[in-house]
Amino acid sequence: MFNHAQMNASSSDYEAAIADLNTAIALDPQNPDLYLLRGQMYLAIYEWDNAGADFDHAIEVSPNDAPAYFHRGVLYYSILQTGLTTRDDALTDFQHYLELAPEGEFAAQAAEYVENIQRELDVLNE
């Protein structure tokens, strides 16, 4: 199911990928990778609450899963219009990602997000 979901995701068939992941999660509810990928699919179709719930669950199941923090940070940064709290939450998640995986796959992006958010906060605090 996971591989099939990835194929659907790569062809931008997010609904089919989510359906595959729902089946995979029913079979293996403690696999954080399944929640992480489903959260990414929800993020792609702007289902913020579902994406957040999946990223939170991936972190709950595996607290040292660095990519889950990165993707949740992206979610928070994507919904900044909801207030400053999400900016702070995004900053915290990106910083935590960098602590867990300083040379990780998303390290350069996370560092860039941290710089951008710090700059934004500096401007807001002037």
C-alpha positions in Angstrom: 0.0 0.0 0.0 2.8 2.5 0.9 4.5 2.0 -2.5 1.2 2.4 -4.3 0.4 5.5 -2.3 3.8 7.0 -3.3 3.0 6.2 -7.0 -0.3 8.0 -6.7 1.4 10.9 -4.9 4.0 11.3 -7.6 1.3 11.5 -10.2 -0.6 14.1 -8.0 -3.5 11.8 -7.4 -3.6 12.8 -3.7 -7.1 11.4 -3.0 -6.0 8.0 -4.2 -2.8 8.2 -2.2 -4.8 9.1 0.9 -7.1 6.2 0.4 -4.1 3.8 0.1 -2.6 5.3 3.2 -5.8 4.9 5.1 -5.7 1.2 4.3 -2.0 1.0 5.2 -2.6 2.8 8.5 -5.4 0.4 9.4 -2.9 -2.4 9.0 0.0 -0.7 10.7 -1.2 2.1 13.0 2.2 2.6 14.7 4.1 3.4 11.5 5.0 7.1 11.6 6.0 7.1 7.9 2.4 6.4 6.9 1.1 9.4 8.9 3.9 11.6 7.6 3.1 10.8 3.9 -0.6 11.1 4.5 0.0 14.5 6.2 2.0 15.6 3.1 -0.9 14.6 0.9 -3.4 16.5 3.1 -1.0 19.5 3.0 -1.0 19.3 -0.8 -4.7 19.6 -1.0 -4.9 22.3 1.7 -6.6 20.2 4.4 -4.6 21.9 7.2 -6.3 20.2 10.1 -5.9 16.7 8.8 -2.3 17.4 7.8 -1.5 18.8 11.3 -3.2 15.8 13.0 -1.1 13.4 10.9 2.2 15.3 11.6 1.3 15.4 15.3 0.6 11.7 15.3 3.8 10.9 13.5 5.7 12.8 16.2 3.8 11.2 19.0 4.6 7.7 17.6 8.2 8.6 16.9 9.4 11.8 18.8 12.8 11.8 17.1 11.4 11.6 13.5 13.1 14.8 12.1 11.1 15.0 8.8 7.9 15.1 10.8 9.0 18.3 12.5 10.1 19.8 9.1 6.8 19.1 7.4 4.8 20.3 10.4 6.9 23.5 10.3 6.0 23.8 6.6 2.3 23.5 7.5 2.6 26.1 10.2 4.5 28.4 7.9 1.9 27.9 5.2 -0.9 29.1 7.4 0.7 32.2 8.8 -2.4 34.3 8.1 -3.9 32.6 11.2 -1.6 34.5 13.5 1.8 34.9 15.1 1.5 31.6 17.0 2.0 29.6 13.9 5.1 31.6 13.0 6.5 30.7 16.4 5.4 27.1 16.1 7.0 26.9 12.7 10.3 28.3 14.0 10.3 25.8 16.9 9.7 22.9 14.5 12.4 23.9 12.0 14.9 24.5 14.8 14.0 21.1 16.3 14.5 19.5 12.9 17.9 21.0 12.7 18.8 19.7 16.1 17.7 16.2 15.2 19.1 16.2 11.6 21.7 19.0 11.1 22.8 17.3 7.9 19.4 15.9 7.0 17.6 16.0 3.7 15.8 19.2 4.5 18.5 20.9 6.5 19.2 23.7 4.0 15.5 24.4 3.6 14.9 24.4 7.4 17.8 26.8 7.9 16.4 29.1 5.3 13.0 29.0 7.0 14.6 29.8 10.3 16.4 32.8 8.8 13.2 34.0 7.1 11.1 33.6 10.2 13.7 35.3 12.4 13.8 38.2 10.0 10.0 38.5 10.0 9.9 38.4 13.8 12.6 41.1 14.0 10.5 43.3 11.7 7.3 42.7 13.7 9.1 43.5 16.9 10.5 46.8 15.8 
